[in-house]
Amino acid sequence: MTSRDYFKGKRIAVIGLGQNGEMVEDVKFLIKAGALVSVYDLKSEARLKNHLVFLRTIGLANYVCGSIPADDLLDMSLIILSHEYPRDSSFLKGPIEQKIPIEYSETLFFKQAPPVTVVGVMGACGKATVVSMLAPMLEMACASIEGQGFFVIDPESGDGIISHLKKIKSGDIVIVRVVESMMRELYALRMSPHVAVFTTVPPAGSYDSSPFEILAYQTYNNFIVASDEIIDMIHSLKVQPKAKMLRTKSSIIPTEWNIVGKGEHDRDNAALALQTARLFKVNDDTAHHLLGQWKSLKGRIELVKKVKNVEFYNDSASISSSATTVAVESLSNGKNVVLVFGGSQTGSDYRSLYSVLPKYVHTMVLLPGSGTMRERALIEKMDHIAVLSAPSIEEAARLALEHAAKGDRVLFSPGFEAVGFDGSRKERGERFVRAVRAL
């Protein structure tokens, strides 16, 4: 049975089109495969208008915006969730009781895909950067082998995930950026990446017992690629993974290789990519050439503009304490950072971040949000850091400039999820960029 045969005639509810419409391509694939697709999203119809107009033109059966009627879902043969909606959402209680299959795009993809080699990139931060470095190397390696396919699975891309089923075949290589919620999902699926690449320790809350339980189903032919710190943590586990462990550090990147990044952490990321690429017979000359062409990603410690001898950086992709820690340490030259911080809570533990901020930051500008409210008392207890509040991103940029000195760096690294009125992570980053350019 082909993937199209599997979906043909099924009544499918897609819940959430994603923060930036990431699910649109998958909905398009399902419709063209002959499924009767209905879209449900808590966002307003006005916000989703462009996506909905397009999907209606290709055969979308129905859509509901602003609410998710639980009774509608009881008539479905399959429910697909975007990452915005957890499995314990109240509207899923009835479908769970009726044993209606509930999937995320990734779990559905791996259930329907033929046997493939999976490279999983995971950790608290740096995943997208490692994927962006590694993907061109593996793509080139696959291109040299007749019939060898290569795919990137990224829940934040607009390329879709399920839609890759129309091209993928047995033996292909798939790189997956494994976001925190998917670590639990893949473990429940009894699936481990054949090559597990850890950028940093996965954040608290992304697992039930151990940050490395996702390795449980690796075999002796599999690999783990990580830093000394993470490999040592894995060695301390009571139950040892069966896979071969490969240690890596920035020093494996020759000093003459020019990695255009933001500091030592990007050389660490490049080392992870290089060590992984070597497993797939990518030679160092090819890796050197491709890493030399690599460019930093938008919204990840991205230099926006210099205003009155103050540099402004956009790190709006940061939604964890670890990501903000890396950004602050990378940019600081002494205590010269003004940090714009705050948003909706994520469950991350911020105590380790607060222990290092006084070394690098002299002023914090806090944005509204449930996470900011929860953490504010601890933030204000930090010594030698001035704490200000801003009602908006635009005002935060203005206040940051007002309290910055010549040679300072203003860093927008929120460490929390985007607040509803700020839109998505991408949208809040774009707002910050516009605000800085208007100064």
C-alpha positions, 0 to 999 in steps of 0.5 A: 500500500502506498502512502496515498492509498493509506490516506485516500478516503479518510476523514482527517482533522488537522489541528493547527496550521503551525505558527507560520503555516508549517502544516500547509504543505502537509494538508495539501499533500493529504488533499491530493492523496484523496483525504477529506481534510478539515482544519481546526485552529484556535487562531483567528480566521483573519490571521489564517486567511491566506492559507485558508483561501489557498487550501479551499481552492485545492479542496479543503473540506472544512475549517473552523477558526477560533475554537476546536469543537470536540464533537467534530473530532469524534467523526474523524478516522485520523487526527493530526496535531501541529506542535502547538497542541499537546496530546493532553488537550481537553478537546482530545479526551473524547477521541482518545476514549474512542481510540481514534488515532492521534498523530504528529506529522513526524510520528505519522511520517515514520509510521508510513515511511519505508526503512530509512537511515535517521540522523536525529539532531537534538538538544536545548539549543543549536539544533537548527544550526547543526542541521544547516551545517550538516545537510549540505554535506549529506546531500552532496554525499547522497548525490554521488550515489545513484538512487540515494535520496536525502531529506530534511525533516524540520517542523519549523520549515514550510516544506512539510513532513508528511508530504515527503512520503511521496518521494522517499524510498527505502534506504534514503537518509533523513535528517530530523531536527528533533524538538523537545516534544518529539523526544517523548513521541519517538520514544513512545514509538519505540524509535531511536535515531540511527545517528543521534547528534546531541548539541547540548543536554536536552532541556528539563521537561522534554523527557520522563526519566532521563534526557537520554531515554530516546537512545533506548532502541539504538543498536550496536550499529548505531552512533551517538555524536556529542561533546565530552560533557554529554558523553560522560553523562551518558556513561554515568547512566545505569543502563548503557546505550548499545551504540558507538559513542563519538566524542567531538570538540571544536579543536577537530575543526582546523584553525585555518577553516574559516567558520563565519559564526558568532564564537566558539559555540559555532565551531562546536556546532561545526565539529558535530556536523563534521564528525557526523558527516565523516560517518557518511564518508564525506571527506574533510576537503568537501566539509571544509568547502561547504562549511566555508559557504555556511551563513548564520541563521536568521533569528539566531544571534543575528547582527541587525544594525549598529546604532550610535556605536551600539550593536543590536542582535536578534536571537528571537529563536531562543525559547530556553535558558540554555539558548540565552546562556549561549547567546550572552556568553558568545557576545559578551566582552566584559559586562557590556550586554543589555539583554531584552528578555521575557515571554510566555512560560515554557517550563524551563529552569532558569536558575543556571542562567541567573547564576551567570548573567551578572558576569555579562549583563548590566541591564535587562529589559523585560517583556510581558508574558506569563514566563516573565511574571513567574520569574520576575522575583528571581530576576530582580534578586540578581546583583548588579543588574538594572531591571526595566520593563517594556510593554512592547518589543518596540519600547524595549528596543528604545529603552535598551538603546537609552541604557546602553553605552558606547561599545555595548551590545543589545541582545534580544534573546527572550528565553521564552515562547512568543506571547500571543500578541507578538505572534510567532517566534519569527514574527517577534524577531521581525518586529525587533528588527523593524524596531531597531532599524527605526531607531 
